[in-house]
Amino acid sequence: LLIGVGNYKYAPEWKELKNLKGPRSDVIRMQHALRRWGFQSGGPDQRTLVDGQATKASIIAQLRWLAGRATDTSDVVVIYFSGHGSWAPDTALDAI
């Protein structure tokens, strides 16, 4: 499961984060790298979510798909995410 998010729809205050090109390119590069280990781009065992496709619901759905496919202890699973990080204060620490 390869995920790349470079277009942050709900982050208007982060204008510098709009339309990052790196995550989409990172997913393509990861597809190429995974070919060495037998993963085929666009094959039945590989899914990609890029930008608007990578919603919370679609990521959860694809993780469920992946869990249903990986049923043997010898199965190899790759979950890759490329995007921009952020931070938020941990308000739970205020309660301590």
Backbone torsions as a table, in degrees:
resi	resn	phi	psi	omega
1	LEU	NA	115.3	-178.6
2	LEU	-113.0	126.3	-176.6
3	ILE	-126.0	130.6	177.0
4	GLY	-135.1	120.4	-178.7
5	VAL	-121.9	114.2	179.0
6	GLY	-125.1	-0.5	-179.5
7	ASN	-125.8	103.4	-175.3
8	TYR	-94.9	94.8	-176.3
9	LYS	-59.4	-40.4	-173.6
10	TYR	-100.5	31.3	178.8
11	ALA	-131.1	58.7	-176.9
12	PRO	-63.1	-25.0	179.6
13	GLU	-74.6	-13.0	178.9
14	TRP	-104.6	64.0	-176.8
15	LYS	-57.6	-31.1	179.1
16	GLU	-71.4	-13.1	179.0
17	LEU	-92.7	-4.2	-179.4
18	LYS	-73.2	133.7	173.2
19	ASN	57.0	47.2	172.3
20	LEU	-66.2	133.1	-178.7
21	LYS	-89.4	-21.7	-176.0
22	GLY	-58.5	-48.1	-176.4
23	PRO	-59.6	-41.1	177.9
24	ARG	-62.8	-44.0	177.5
25	SER	-64.8	-37.6	179.3
26	ASP	-61.8	-40.2	179.0
27	VAL	-63.8	-42.6	178.3
28	ILE	-63.1	-43.1	178.5
29	ARG	-63.9	-38.4	178.9
30	MET	-66.8	-38.1	175.6
31	GLN	-58.2	-44.6	178.2
32	HIS	-63.2	-43.9	-179.0
33	ALA	-63.9	-38.5	-177.2
34	LEU	-71.4	-19.8	177.5
35	ARG	-58.8	-31.9	178.9
36	ARG	-59.0	-28.6	-178.6
37	TRP	-103.5	15.6	173.7
38	GLY	90.9	3.1	176.6
39	PHE	-81.2	127.3	-177.7
40	GLN	-101.7	127.0	177.2
41	SER	-60.0	130.7	179.2
42	GLY	75.3	2.6	179.2
43	GLY	-74.8	173.2	-176.7
44	PRO	-68.6	-14.2	-177.3
45	ASP	-105.6	10.9	-179.7
46	GLN	-131.7	131.7	177.0
47	ARG	-124.0	145.7	175.8
48	THR	-129.8	143.8	173.9
49	LEU	-129.3	124.5	-178.2
50	VAL	-128.7	133.4	176.5
51	ASP	50.4	-117.6	-174.4
52	GLY	-60.2	-20.9	177.1
53	GLN	-73.0	-23.3	-173.0
54	ALA	-89.1	59.4	175.6
55	THR	-82.7	165.4	177.7
56	LYS	-56.7	-46.0	-178.5
57	ALA	-62.8	-42.3	-178.1
58	SER	-72.0	-35.0	176.7
59	ILE	-64.2	-45.0	178.0
60	ILE	-61.9	-43.3	179.1
61	ALA	-61.0	-41.5	-179.6
62	GLN	-72.3	-33.0	174.5
63	LEU	-65.3	-38.1	176.2
64	ARG	-65.9	-42.4	176.7
65	TRP	-57.9	-45.9	-178.5
66	LEU	-63.0	-44.1	179.4
67	ALA	-62.9	-33.9	178.3
68	GLY	-72.7	-26.6	-179.7
69	ARG	-84.1	-35.2	-176.2
70	ALA	-89.6	86.0	-173.9
71	THR	-112.1	-5.1	-177.7
72	ASP	-114.5	147.8	-179.0
73	THR	-65.3	-17.2	178.5
74	SER	-92.4	-3.0	178.5
75	ASP	-66.9	142.1	177.8
76	VAL	-106.2	130.0	-178.9
77	VAL	-121.2	132.5	175.7
78	VAL	-123.4	123.4	172.7
79	ILE	-120.1	119.0	-174.8
80	TYR	-126.7	133.5	177.4
81	PHE	-129.3	132.5	172.8
82	SER	-127.4	127.7	-179.9
83	GLY	-172.5	-165.0	179.6
84	HIS	-109.6	134.4	179.5
85	GLY	-82.6	173.6	177.6
86	SER	-154.2	-178.2	177.3
87	TRP	-146.4	159.7	176.1
88	ALA	-149.5	146.3	178.6
89	PRO	-63.3	144.6	177.5
90	ASP	-87.5	95.6	-176.6
91	THR	-71.4	-16.1	178.3
92	ALA	-65.4	-29.2	178.0
93	LEU	-66.7	-25.7	179.3
94	ASP	-66.5	-24.8	-177.3
95	ALA	-81.3	-11.9	-177.0
96	ILE	-83.5	NA	NA
